[in-house]
Amino acid sequence: MKIKNIFILVAVFFSVHCTAAQTITVNKVEGEKEQLAFNILQLVLAKSSPDVIIKQIDQNYNETRLTEEIQANNIDVMWAGASSERDEKLLAIRIPIFKGLMGHRLFIIRSGDQAKFSQIKNLSQLRALKAGQATFWGDTQVIKQANLPIVTTIKYNNLFPMLEGGRYDYFPRGVLEPWEEVAQHTQLNLAVEKDLMLIYPFALYFYVSRDNQPLYNQIYQGFISAIDDGSFDSLFFNHPLIKDTLAKANLGQRTILRIDNPYMHPDTPYENKKFWLDINQL
């Protein structure tokens, strides 16, 4: 009888242990940038919640759909650029996933236009040209408020043929993005611009439901631990995407054009230097 009771207790223990494992759902990961964000989420949750299981859904949703799914508690975490609209709907973990690097913008241009851009030394000269952006991106308003002429389209994929076709002159992309995108559109006459960098405050954050304060705490605390013990910087700077990008972007030699971002949340942690990339230290 005692042996039977012991087996029952052991069975109950393992049953509880197995059901206690926490599963976190995220968007389907596509592309190197998404994979890096996913790897960072794995790292920070491993710091605070080693038993957590992160599961990708079967589809890749756009940011609008992801926001809706998180509000409905169908998906647990997303990563996206900071925006006032999203901040009203979801909880942002205000530690920039890519150290603010997404606010460092390089341009995709037509292959024959490099000489035109090499002559630009200030924002006034850049205003003679038109930027291209997706209509609902968070940073589209940032570029508009700087009085930089802009052409928009609802569909991201339209921007590449529109650029080649002369509808606009340059496509501002986060430092991590332009080479992969040009490589994906080899049928078009496009190139990464070599001499300029547009900089404004911008962050990619992890977002969770406003109903999920415990998950917010797990991600925030794990992120702080990963920053403090150096494992975040080790993952970030040794990731092939970051190493390759910093090697070819030549950030320190570019003409820097700065604009403001009045749409960043008042709680943006600018004062914490460990959260942000300093290109002067590269």
JOJO-V300072 format. One line per field, one symbol per residue. burial: # if it has 9 or more other C-alpha atoms within 8 Angstrom, else .. A space follows every 10 residues. Layout:
# JOJO-V300072
burial = ???
This chain:
# JOJO-V300072
burial = .......... .......... #..######. ..######.# #########. .#.#.##..# .....##.## #...###### ####.##.## ########## ########## ...#..##.# ....###.## #####..#.# .###...### #.#.....## .###...### ########.. .#..#....# ###.###### ########## .....#.### ###.###... ##..##..#. ###.##.... ...#..#... #..#...... ....###... ..
